[in-house]
């Protein structure tokens, strides 16, 4: 009989509560500030964009928050998701390490994003909202929100970063299948979009610009709320189901990870796999936790910890985060979901406090890792997920060099079935490693130098990386 590779949970074991890492952090994430007053924002400041239930979750210090039955009912369409032991990859690497991965590609949208899209749509429906506006990079979030909106009878308006809009046309079609309206960002439908196009008609777009457009629409239409797929604390809360399931499944396997890995853009996927293990690390468990980002958009590894806007148009509150500056325009890499200038406040605080680490890799190395994984384990990873695979391989190779056993867990956040153009470019030798835009980062950071400074600000990168 072959050795066991798949660990599953019964539907009855689907988590009934989300885990809120805010209850256990050594130091709390610093509060968002109103850009006009410099004071912490209150519920009234957020009410034009979000339903009160999500605002309450955003500021909650409760360790466990109940998942509504209506959300659990939709979660059960694909959750719990499987945990795999990557035995073939281990063999290909010749490593003594054990490699496990949690696979989120089986959701209707093909990624982890519905874990928060579903509750966000639910709470907006309960609040009487008719339409949700949002941004999307590679299209995973836009797909997830279109699906979730349809489940609750809402309209979805998605501003898709222009470079991804053209790179990933089938993601666009996927959103439309669920009734989503998709516009390339920057667009001529908003004031901020028109302003940016007047300055640069060929602007490839960024998540920061797309957020500005979606927020502008929500703020100016009473029947519309804004929905964000990453960064905010309530989003990270909803994603905790990933790590909570993985924790149970690792027990099934009779193992516990020495290192937990997730790719990181805004932070939702990374927090999803890691926060359950952050909880255990804070309680004394010896585990390394690694966030992995693109070398061309190195927010955690090269950015500074500062207060900054969450969007290019300066419409959001100021967030305490590791940032490259809200004006920073990331190169047009294929991991579009990681092309964001800042990271969640909670994740940033955990890095600042040394609870987690960070690493960055160029995209060609990540595609090399993705292809090796695919040829070993059979799953084609999303370009974003390939960053976590790259780090897992680095850890496994290090274990081989040291002659030490090591247990590695990473999150495979989504499949790459709609990213085959990127793989075509890789196989044709046309994929390039965009260098980090040092001058662009310097300009963008200079633009935020007059904003309020959070506790822990040094003006230099946080040196807590692999």
LINBELNOR-V876843 format. One record per residue. N is the residue number from 1. RES is the residue in three letters. SS is DSSP state (alpha for helix, beta for strand, coil for the rest). Layout:
BEGIN
<<N/RES/SS> <N/RES/SS>>
END
This chain:
BEGIN
<<1/UNK/coil> <2/UNK/coil> <3/UNK/coil> <4/UNK/coil> <5/UNK/coil> <6/UNK/beta> <7/UNK/beta> <8/UNK/coil> <9/UNK/coil> <10/UNK/coil> <11/UNK/alpha> <12/UNK/alpha> <13/UNK/alpha> <14/UNK/coil> <15/UNK/coil> <16/UNK/coil> <17/UNK/beta> <18/UNK/beta> <19/UNK/beta> <20/UNK/coil> <21/UNK/alpha> <22/UNK/alpha> <23/UNK/alpha> <24/UNK/coil> <25/UNK/coil> <26/UNK/coil> <27/UNK/coil> <28/UNK/coil> <29/UNK/coil> <30/UNK/coil> <31/UNK/coil> <32/UNK/coil> <33/UNK/beta> <34/UNK/coil> <35/UNK/coil> <36/UNK/coil> <37/UNK/coil> <38/UNK/coil> <39/UNK/coil> <40/UNK/beta> <41/UNK/coil> <42/UNK/coil> <43/UNK/alpha> <44/UNK/alpha> <45/UNK/alpha> <46/UNK/alpha> <47/UNK/coil> <48/UNK/coil> <49/UNK/coil> <50/UNK/coil> <51/UNK/coil> <52/UNK/alpha> <53/UNK/alpha> <54/UNK/alpha> <55/UNK/alpha> <56/UNK/alpha> <57/UNK/alpha> <58/UNK/alpha> <59/UNK/alpha> <60/UNK/coil> <61/UNK/coil> <62/UNK/coil> <63/UNK/coil> <64/UNK/beta> <65/UNK/beta> <66/UNK/beta> <67/UNK/coil> <68/UNK/coil> <69/UNK/alpha> <70/UNK/alpha> <71/UNK/alpha> <72/UNK/alpha> <73/UNK/alpha> <74/UNK/alpha> <75/UNK/alpha> <76/UNK/coil> <77/UNK/coil> <78/UNK/coil> <79/UNK/coil> <80/UNK/coil> <81/UNK/coil> <82/UNK/coil> <83/UNK/beta> <84/UNK/beta> <85/UNK/beta> <86/UNK/coil> <87/UNK/alpha> <88/UNK/alpha> <89/UNK/alpha> <90/UNK/alpha> <91/UNK/alpha> <92/UNK/alpha> <93/UNK/alpha> <94/UNK/coil> <95/UNK/coil> <96/UNK/coil> <97/UNK/coil> <98/UNK/beta> <99/UNK/beta> <100/UNK/beta> <101/UNK/beta> <102/UNK/beta> <103/UNK/beta> <104/UNK/coil> <105/UNK/coil> <106/UNK/coil> <107/UNK/coil> <108/UNK/coil> <109/UNK/coil> <110/UNK/coil> <111/UNK/beta> <112/UNK/coil> <113/UNK/coil> <114/UNK/alpha> <115/UNK/alpha> <116/UNK/alpha> <117/UNK/alpha> <118/UNK/alpha> <119/UNK/alpha> <120/UNK/alpha> <121/UNK/alpha> <122/UNK/alpha> <123/UNK/alpha> <124/UNK/alpha> <125/UNK/alpha> <126/UNK/alpha> <127/UNK/coil> <128/UNK/coil> <129/UNK/coil> <130/UNK/coil> <131/UNK/beta> <132/UNK/beta> <133/UNK/beta> <134/UNK/beta> <135/UNK/beta> <136/UNK/beta> <137/UNK/coil> <138/UNK/coil> <139/UNK/coil> <140/UNK/alpha> <141/UNK/alpha> <142/UNK/alpha> <143/UNK/alpha> <144/UNK/alpha> <145/UNK/alpha> <146/UNK/alpha> <147/UNK/alpha> <148/UNK/alpha> <149/UNK/alpha> <150/UNK/alpha> <151/UNK/alpha> <152/UNK/coil> <153/UNK/coil> <154/UNK/coil> <155/UNK/beta> <156/UNK/beta> <157/UNK/beta> <158/UNK/beta> <159/UNK/beta> <160/UNK/beta> <161/UNK/beta> <162/UNK/alpha> <163/UNK/alpha> <164/UNK/alpha> <165/UNK/alpha> <166/UNK/alpha> <167/UNK/alpha> <168/UNK/coil> <169/UNK/alpha> <170/UNK/alpha> <171/UNK/alpha> <172/UNK/alpha> <173/UNK/alpha> <174/UNK/alpha> <175/UNK/alpha> <176/UNK/alpha> <177/UNK/alpha> <178/UNK/coil> <179/UNK/coil> <180/UNK/coil> <181/UNK/beta> <182/UNK/beta> <183/UNK/beta> <184/UNK/beta> <185/UNK/beta> <186/UNK/coil> <187/UNK/coil> <188/UNK/coil> <189/UNK/coil> <190/UNK/coil> <191/UNK/alpha> <192/UNK/alpha> <193/UNK/alpha> <194/UNK/alpha> <195/UNK/alpha> <196/UNK/alpha> <197/UNK/alpha> <198/UNK/alpha> <199/UNK/alpha> <200/UNK/coil> <201/UNK/coil> <202/UNK/coil> <203/UNK/coil> <204/UNK/coil> <205/UNK/coil> <206/UNK/coil> <207/UNK/alpha> <208/UNK/alpha> <209/UNK/alpha> <210/UNK/alpha> <211/UNK/alpha> <212/UNK/alpha> <213/UNK/alpha> <214/UNK/alpha> <215/UNK/alpha> <216/UNK/alpha> <217/UNK/alpha> <218/UNK/alpha> <219/UNK/alpha> <220/UNK/coil> <221/UNK/coil> <222/UNK/coil> <223/UNK/coil> <224/UNK/beta> <225/UNK/beta> <226/UNK/beta> <227/UNK/coil> <228/UNK/coil> <229/UNK/coil> <230/UNK/coil> <231/UNK/coil> <232/UNK/coil> <233/UNK/alpha> <234/UNK/alpha> <235/UNK/alpha> <236/UNK/alpha> <237/UNK/alpha> <238/UNK/alpha> <239/UNK/alpha> <240/UNK/coil> <241/UNK/alpha> <242/UNK/alpha> <243/UNK/alpha> <244/UNK/alpha> <245/UNK/alpha> <246/UNK/alpha> <247/UNK/alpha> <248/UNK/alpha> <249/UNK/alpha> <250/UNK/alpha> <251/UNK/alpha> <252/UNK/alpha> <253/UNK/coil> <254/UNK/coil> <255/UNK/coil> <256/UNK/coil> <257/UNK/coil> <258/UNK/coil> <259/UNK/beta> <260/UNK/beta> <261/UNK/beta> <262/UNK/beta> <263/UNK/beta> <264/UNK/coil> <265/UNK/coil> <266/UNK/coil> <267/UNK/coil> <268/UNK/alpha> <269/UNK/alpha> <270/UNK/alpha> <271/UNK/alpha> <272/UNK/alpha> <273/UNK/alpha> <274/UNK/alpha> <275/UNK/alpha> <276/UNK/alpha> <277/UNK/alpha> <278/UNK/alpha> <279/UNK/alpha> <280/UNK/alpha> <281/UNK/alpha> <282/UNK/alpha> <283/UNK/coil> <284/UNK/coil> <285/UNK/coil> <286/UNK/coil> <287/UNK/coil> <288/UNK/beta> <289/UNK/beta> <290/UNK/beta> <291/UNK/beta> <292/UNK/beta> <293/UNK/beta> <294/UNK/beta> <295/UNK/alpha> <296/UNK/alpha> <297/UNK/alpha> <298/UNK/coil> <299/UNK/alpha> <300/UNK/alpha> <301/UNK/alpha> <302/UNK/alpha> <303/UNK/coil> <304/UNK/beta> <305/UNK/beta> <306/UNK/beta> <307/UNK/beta> <308/UNK/beta> <309/UNK/beta> <310/UNK/coil> <311/UNK/coil> <312/UNK/coil> <313/UNK/coil> <314/UNK/coil> <315/UNK/coil> <316/UNK/coil> <317/UNK/coil> <318/UNK/beta> <319/UNK/beta> <320/UNK/beta> <321/UNK/beta> <322/UNK/beta> <323/UNK/beta> <324/UNK/coil> <325/UNK/coil> <326/UNK/coil> <327/UNK/coil> <328/UNK/coil> <329/UNK/coil> <330/UNK/coil> <331/UNK/coil> <332/UNK/coil> <333/UNK/coil> <334/UNK/coil> <335/UNK/coil> <336/UNK/alpha> <337/UNK/alpha> <338/UNK/alpha> <339/UNK/coil> <340/UNK/coil> <341/UNK/coil> <342/UNK/beta> <343/UNK/coil> <344/UNK/coil> <345/UNK/alpha> <346/UNK/alpha> <347/UNK/alpha> <348/UNK/alpha> <349/UNK/alpha> <350/UNK/alpha> <351/UNK/alpha> <352/UNK/alpha> <353/UNK/coil> <354/UNK/coil> <355/UNK/coil> <356/UNK/coil> <357/UNK/beta> <358/UNK/beta> <359/UNK/beta> <360/UNK/beta> <361/UNK/beta> <362/UNK/coil> <363/UNK/alpha> <364/UNK/alpha> <365/UNK/alpha> <366/UNK/alpha> <367/UNK/alpha> <368/UNK/alpha> <369/UNK/alpha> <370/UNK/alpha> <371/UNK/alpha> <372/UNK/alpha> <373/UNK/alpha> <374/UNK/alpha> <375/UNK/alpha> <376/UNK/alpha> <377/UNK/alpha> <378/UNK/coil> <379/UNK/coil> <380/UNK/coil> <381/UNK/beta> <382/UNK/coil> <383/UNK/alpha> <384/UNK/alpha> <385/UNK/alpha> <386/UNK/alpha> <387/UNK/alpha> <388/UNK/alpha> <389/UNK/alpha> <390/UNK/alpha> <391/UNK/alpha> <392/UNK/alpha> <393/UNK/alpha> <394/UNK/alpha> <395/UNK/alpha> <396/UNK/alpha> <397/UNK/alpha> <398/UNK/alpha> <399/UNK/alpha> <400/UNK/alpha> <401/UNK/alpha> <402/UNK/alpha> <403/UNK/coil> <404/UNK/coil> <405/UNK/coil> <406/UNK/coil> <407/UNK/beta> <408/UNK/beta> <409/UNK/beta> <410/UNK/beta> <411/UNK/beta> <412/UNK/beta> <413/UNK/coil> <414/UNK/beta> <415/UNK/beta> <416/UNK/coil> <417/UNK/coil> <418/UNK/coil> <419/UNK/coil> <420/UNK/alpha> <421/UNK/alpha> <422/UNK/alpha> <423/UNK/alpha> <424/UNK/alpha> <425/UNK/alpha> <426/UNK/alpha> <427/UNK/alpha> <428/UNK/coil> <429/UNK/coil> <430/UNK/coil> <431/UNK/coil> <432/UNK/coil> <433/UNK/coil> <434/UNK/coil> <435/UNK/coil> <436/UNK/coil> <437/UNK/coil> <438/UNK/alpha> <439/UNK/alpha> <440/UNK/alpha> <441/UNK/alpha> <442/UNK/alpha> <443/UNK/alpha> <444/UNK/alpha> <445/UNK/alpha> <446/UNK/alpha> <447/UNK/alpha> <448/UNK/coil> <449/UNK/coil> <450/UNK/coil> <451/UNK/coil> <452/UNK/coil> <453/UNK/coil> <454/UNK/coil> <455/UNK/coil> <456/UNK/coil> <457/UNK/coil> <458/UNK/coil> <459/UNK/coil> <460/UNK/coil> <461/UNK/beta> <462/UNK/coil> <463/UNK/coil> <464/UNK/coil> <465/UNK/coil> <466/UNK/coil>>
END
